[in-house]
Amino acid sequence: MIRRLFRLTGPISYKVTETPVLTPSADRARTLPAPTPQSAQWLSEIFVNFAGMRTYKLFIPGKYSGRKMPLIIMLHGCKQSPDDFAAGTRMNDIAEEYGCMVAYPAQSDTANGMRCWNWFNPRNQHRGRGEPSIIAGITQQIIGKYAVDPERIYVAGLSAGGALSAIMAATYPDLFAAAGVHSGLARGSARSVATAYSAMQNGDSHIAQEVAITPMSLRHPRRVPVIVFHGDQDETVNLRNSEQVLNQAIGDLSPILRKRESNGHVRNGHDYSRMAYIDSRDNSQFELWVVKGSGHAWSGGSTQGSYTDPSGPDASREMLNFFLSHAHVSVSAQEEIYS
């Protein structure tokens, strides 16, 4: 396999390892300008902390007037860039319609030669360490500079970005109100390169106890609502991984929630199924969308970006609808919802 060079911590701290590539080798990533509605802003920003430096793009909708808005953090997949991911997901156009800001952190070539987020490294599976600290820091930096609604901050990602989104939901439940995971893996599903490939290909994950239950989760037992998308013909990340993402997010709430299953069809496109887990107030708290006949690609995306399947249900719109139905609530308030 190809040897890759990572910068995992701060300056002058390197480790040589191999990189699991979470994108189909037959596809080709493209770098295109993100679609930016008229009067909106598409800004280039930078963030630095003890774990390293990352650039990011920030979309501010044209209707921004200083009033607090929701914020979505979008984490791209391997070989992708913020511009490419924004173009492919069309999230900026939908965010303009709904009135949301969107940030797209960029993985650096020095941290990972394929620009994959290093989700499989144990250092990056905990709060206040590695890449999770960088993503949380970017979020806090935006909160400090712009009018962001602190109760409506969300994170979503594709593939390696989806795996990191699951990590962010598990380690920063006090920051994110809800999360979206597209074709990703559960937190702790891999602890090395070898186990990453096994989890991706087979969906065989043995999540370590110290990852599943941490002091952070004990101090903040709030469950982050999660919406999951996956194609059933994905040959890069096994569908079983999305089932594990959902099971990890639900945890011991499973007996309390009611299941509601439905099926749908995209005109001239794919069939899909949706499994929703409903709370005592008849609200959907967790969802799994399985797109029939789709591979490793963002469902309903645009061909202007890479790794998209325009024939599937619109994952961007469905995620945003799900997100905006969930504001950040306290642990005590959440206990009432699940009672």
C-alpha positions as CSV (number, residue, x, y, z in Angstrom):
1,M,0.0,0.0,0.0
2,I,1.0,3.6,-0.4
3,R,2.8,5.2,2.6
4,R,1.4,8.5,3.7
5,L,2.7,11.3,5.8
6,F,0.4,12.8,8.5
7,R,0.9,15.8,10.8
8,L,-1.2,14.7,13.8
9,T,-0.4,17.3,16.4
10,G,1.3,20.7,16.3
11,P,4.4,21.8,14.4
12,I,7.2,19.3,13.9
13,S,5.2,16.3,15.1
14,Y,5.0,13.6,12.4
15,K,3.9,10.0,12.1
16,V,4.3,7.7,9.0
17,T,1.3,5.5,8.4
18,E,-1.1,4.3,5.7
19,T,-4.3,6.1,4.8
20,P,-7.6,4.4,4.4
21,V,-9.1,6.0,1.3
22,L,-12.9,6.4,1.7
23,T,-13.6,7.4,-1.9
24,P,-14.1,5.2,-4.9
25,S,-10.9,4.9,-6.9
26,A,-12.9,5.1,-10.2
27,D,-14.2,8.5,-9.3
28,R,-12.2,11.7,-9.6
29,A,-12.5,14.7,-7.2
30,R,-12.9,18.1,-8.8
31,T,-12.2,21.5,-7.4
32,L,-15.0,23.9,-8.5
33,P,-16.3,27.2,-7.2
34,A,-19.0,26.7,-4.7
35,P,-22.4,27.9,-5.9
36,T,-22.9,31.2,-4.1
37,P,-26.3,32.9,-4.3
38,Q,-26.2,36.6,-5.1
39,S,-25.4,38.9,-2.2
40,A,-24.1,36.0,-0.1
41,Q,-20.5,35.8,1.2
42,W,-18.1,33.0,0.6
43,L,-15.1,33.6,2.9
44,S,-11.8,32.0,3.4
45,E,-10.8,31.7,7.1
46,I,-8.1,30.0,9.2
47,F,-7.9,28.4,12.6
48,V,-4.9,27.4,14.7
49,N,-4.7,25.6,18.1
50,F,-2.3,23.2,19.9
51,A,-3.4,20.4,17.5
52,G,-2.6,22.2,14.3
53,M,-3.8,24.7,11.7
54,R,-6.7,24.3,9.3
55,T,-8.3,26.6,6.8
56,Y,-12.0,26.6,6.2
57,K,-14.6,28.3,4.0
58,L,-17.6,30.1,5.5
59,F,-20.9,30.7,3.7
60,I,-22.9,33.6,5.0
61,P,-26.3,33.9,3.4
62,G,-27.4,37.2,1.7
63,K,-30.2,37.6,4.3
64,Y,-27.8,37.8,7.2
65,S,-28.4,41.0,9.0
66,G,-26.7,40.5,12.4
67,R,-29.6,38.5,13.9
68,K,-28.6,35.1,15.2
69,M,-28.7,32.3,12.6
70,P,-28.2,28.5,12.8
71,L,-24.7,27.2,11.9
72,I,-23.9,23.9,10.0
73,I,-20.4,22.5,10.1
74,M,-19.8,20.4,6.9
75,L,-16.9,17.8,6.9
76,H,-15.8,16.7,3.4
77,G,-14.7,13.2,2.4
78,C,-11.3,12.0,1.2
79,K,-9.8,13.8,-1.9
80,Q,-12.4,16.5,-1.5
81,S,-12.1,20.2,-0.7
82,P,-14.6,22.7,0.8
83,D,-15.4,24.2,-2.6
84,D,-16.0,20.7,-4.1
85,F,-18.1,19.6,-1.2
86,A,-20.2,22.7,-1.2
87,A,-20.8,22.4,-4.9
88,G,-21.7,18.7,-4.6
89,T,-24.0,18.9,-1.7
90,R,-25.7,22.2,-2.7
91,M,-25.9,23.0,1.0
92,N,-25.2,26.7,0.4
93,D,-28.2,27.1,-1.8
94,I,-30.4,25.4,0.7
95,A,-28.9,27.3,3.6
96,E,-29.6,30.6,1.7
97,E,-33.2,29.5,1.4
98,Y,-33.5,28.6,5.1
99,G,-31.3,31.3,6.5
100,C,-28.3,29.4,7.9
101,M,-24.5,29.8,7.9
102,V,-22.4,26.9,6.7
103,A,-18.7,26.2,7.5
104,Y,-16.5,23.8,5.6
105,P,-13.3,22.9,7.4
106,A,-10.5,21.7,5.0
107,Q,-8.2,18.8,5.9
108,S,-4.6,19.6,5.1
109,D,-2.3,17.6,2.8
110,T,0.3,17.5,5.7
111,A,-2.2,15.9,8.1
112,N,-3.3,13.4,5.5
113,G,-2.0,13.0,2.0
114,M,-5.4,12.0,0.7
115,R,-7.1,14.8,2.7
116,C,-9.0,12.3,4.8
117,W,-10.0,13.2,8.3
118,N,-8.0,10.8,10.6
119,W,-11.1,9.3,12.2
120,F,-9.4,6.0,12.8
121,N,-6.6,7.4,15.0
122,P,-7.5,7.1,18.8
123,R,-6.1,10.6,19.3
124,N,-8.9,11.9,17.1
125,Q,-11.8,10.1,19.0
126,H,-11.8,12.2,22.1
127,R,-12.9,15.6,23.3
128,G,-10.2,18.2,23.5
129,R,-7.7,16.3,21.4
130,G,-6.5,16.2,17.8
131,E,-9.0,16.9,15.0
132,P,-12.1,17.1,17.2
133,S,-10.5,20.0,19.1
134,I,-9.9,21.7,15.8
135,I,-13.4,21.3,14.5
136,A,-14.8,22.5,17.9
137,G,-12.4,25.4,17.8
138,I,-13.5,26.5,14.3
139,T,-17.1,26.3,15.5
140,Q,-16.3,28.5,18.5
141,Q,-14.3,30.9,16.4
142,I,-17.3,31.5,14.1
143,I,-19.6,31.9,17.2
144,G,-17.2,34.6,18.4
145,K,-17.1,36.5,15.1
146,Y,-20.7,36.3,13.9
147,A,-24.3,36.2,15.2
148,V,-24.8,32.4,15.6
149,D,-27.7,30.8,17.5
150,P,-25.9,28.7,20.1
151,E,-28.9,26.4,20.4
152,R,-28.9,25.6,16.7
153,I,-25.4,24.4,15.8
154,Y,-25.1,21.2,13.7
155,V,-22.4,19.0,12.2
156,A,-22.6,16.7,9.1
157,G,-20.2,14.9,6.9
158,L,-19.5,12.4,4.1
159,S,-17.4,9.2,4.5
160,A,-14.3,10.1,6.5
161,G,-16.2,13.4,7.3
162,G,-19.2,11.4,8.3
163,A,-17.1,9.3,10.7
164,L,-15.7,12.6,12.2
165,S,-19.3,13.9,12.5
166,A,-20.2,10.9,14.6
167,I,-17.2,11.6,16.8
168,M,-18.1,15.2,17.2
169,A,-21.7,14.3,18.2
170,A,-20.3,11.9,20.8
171,T,-17.6,14.1,22.2
172,Y,-19.3,17.6,22.0
173,P,-23.0,17.0,22.9
174,D,-22.9,20.4,24.7
175,L,-22.0,22.1,21.4
176,F,-24.0,20.4,18.7
177,A,-27.8,20.2,18.7
178,A,-27.9,17.4,16.0
179,A,-25.6,15.6,13.6
180,G,-25.8,14.1,10.1
181,V,-23.7,11.1,9.0
182,H,-23.6,10.1,5.3
183,S,-21.8,6.9,4.5
184,G,-19.7,7.1,7.6
185,L,-18.6,4.9,10.6
186,A,-19.3,4.9,14.3
187,R,-16.9,6.5,16.8
188,G,-14.3,4.0,17.9
189,S,-15.1,1.5,15.0
190,A,-11.4,1.5,14.2
191,R,-8.2,2.1,16.3
192,S,-5.6,1.7,13.5
193,V,-5.2,1.6,9.8
194,A,-5.7,-2.2,9.7
195,T,-8.9,-2.1,11.7
196,A,-10.1,0.9,9.6
197,Y,-10.0,-1.1,6.4
198,S,-11.7,-4.1,8.1
199,A,-14.5,-1.8,9.4
200,M,-15.0,-0.1,6.1
201,Q,-15.1,-3.3,4.0
202,N,-16.9,-5.7,6.4
203,G,-18.7,-3.5,8.9
204,D,-17.0,-5.6,11.6
205,S,-16.4,-3.2,14.5
206,H,-15.6,-4.0,18.1
207,I,-15.9,-0.6,19.8
208,A,-13.6,-0.3,22.8
209,Q,-15.3,0.3,26.1
210,E,-13.1,3.3,26.8
211,V,-14.4,4.9,23.6
212,A,-18.0,4.0,24.0
213,I,-18.2,5.3,27.6
214,T,-15.9,8.2,28.5
215,P,-15.8,10.7,31.4
216,M,-17.2,13.2,28.9
217,S,-20.3,11.1,28.2
218,L,-20.8,10.6,31.9
219,R,-20.6,14.3,32.6
220,H,-22.9,15.2,29.6
221,P,-25.3,12.3,29.1
222,R,-27.3,14.3,26.6
223,R,-28.1,12.3,23.4
224,V,-27.4,14.1,20.2
225,P,-30.2,13.5,17.6
226,V,-28.6,11.9,14.5
227,I,-29.8,11.4,10.9
228,V,-27.9,8.8,8.8
229,F,-27.8,8.3,5.0
230,H,-26.2,5.3,3.2
231,G,-26.4,3.7,-0.2
232,D,-27.0,-0.1,-0.1
233,Q,-24.6,-0.6,-3.0
234,D,-21.7,1.2,-1.3
235,E,-18.6,-0.9,-1.9
236,T,-16.3,1.5,0.0
237,V,-18.0,1.7,3.4
238,N,-20.2,-1.2,4.3
239,L,-23.9,-0.3,5.1
240,R,-23.5,-2.1,8.5
241,N,-21.4,0.9,9.6
242,S,-24.4,3.2,9.4
243,E,-26.5,0.8,11.4
244,Q,-23.7,0.9,14.1
245,V,-23.7,4.7,13.9
246,L,-27.4,4.7,14.7
247,N,-27.1,2.1,17.4
248,Q,-24.3,4.0,19.1
249,A,-26.3,7.3,19.0
250,I,-29.5,5.7,20.4
251,G,-27.7,3.6,23.1
252,D,-30.0,2.5,25.9
253,L,-32.9,4.6,24.6
254,S,-34.0,1.9,22.1
255,P,-36.8,0.4,24.4
256,I,-38.2,3.9,24.9
257,L,-38.5,4.9,21.3
258,R,-41.1,3.8,18.7
259,K,-40.0,2.8,15.3
260,R,-41.7,4.2,12.2
261,E,-40.7,2.8,8.8
262,S,-41.6,4.3,5.5
263,N,-40.5,3.8,1.8
264,G,-40.3,6.3,-1.0
265,H,-39.2,6.7,-4.6
266,V,-37.4,9.6,-6.3
267,R,-39.0,10.3,-9.7
268,N,-36.7,8.8,-12.4
269,G,-34.4,7.8,-9.5
270,H,-33.8,5.5,-6.6
271,D,-36.1,3.8,-4.2
272,Y,-35.3,4.4,-0.5
273,S,-36.4,3.4,3.0
274,R,-36.5,5.6,6.1
275,M,-36.5,4.3,9.6
276,A,-37.4,6.9,12.2
277,Y,-37.2,6.5,16.0
278,I,-39.9,8.5,17.6
279,D,-40.0,10.0,21.2
280,S,-42.9,10.3,23.5
281,R,-43.9,13.7,21.9
282,D,-44.1,12.1,18.4
283,N,-40.9,13.7,17.3
284,S,-38.2,11.9,15.3
285,Q,-34.9,11.8,17.2
286,F,-32.9,9.4,15.1
287,E,-33.3,8.4,11.4
288,L,-31.7,5.9,9.0
289,W,-32.2,6.5,5.2
290,V,-31.1,3.6,3.0
291,V,-30.9,4.6,-0.7
292,K,-31.5,1.5,-2.9
293,G,-29.0,1.1,-5.8
294,S,-26.8,4.0,-4.7
295,G,-23.1,3.7,-4.0
296,H,-20.5,5.7,-2.0
297,A,-22.0,9.1,-2.8
298,W,-23.9,12.1,-1.4
299,S,-27.6,11.3,-2.1
300,G,-29.4,13.9,-4.2
301,G,-26.2,15.9,-4.8
302,S,-25.1,17.8,-7.8
303,T,-22.7,16.6,-10.5
304,Q,-20.8,19.9,-10.1
305,G,-19.1,18.2,-7.2
306,S,-17.5,14.8,-6.7
307,Y,-19.0,11.7,-5.1
308,T,-22.6,12.5,-5.6
309,D,-25.7,10.6,-6.8
310,P,-28.3,13.0,-8.1
311,S,-30.8,10.2,-8.4
312,G,-31.3,9.8,-4.7
313,P,-33.4,11.7,-2.1
314,D,-32.0,15.1,-1.3
315,A,-29.8,14.4,1.7
316,S,-28.9,18.0,2.2
317,R,-32.5,19.2,2.4
318,E,-33.6,16.2,4.6
319,M,-30.6,16.8,7.0
320,L,-31.4,20.5,7.2
321,N,-35.1,19.8,7.9
322,F,-34.1,17.3,10.6
323,F,-31.5,19.7,12.1
324,L,-33.9,22.7,12.3
325,S,-36.5,20.5,14.1
326,H,-33.9,20.1,16.9
327,A,-32.7,22.9,19.1
328,H,-30.1,22.2,21.9
329,V,-31.9,21.3,25.1
330,S,-30.6,20.6,28.6
331,V,-30.2,17.1,29.9
332,S,-33.2,17.5,32.2
333,A,-35.4,18.7,29.3
334,Q,-34.2,15.7,27.2
335,E,-35.1,13.3,30.0
336,E,-38.7,14.6,29.9
337,I,-38.8,14.0,26.1
338,Y,-37.7,10.4,26.6
339,S,-39.9,9.7,29.7
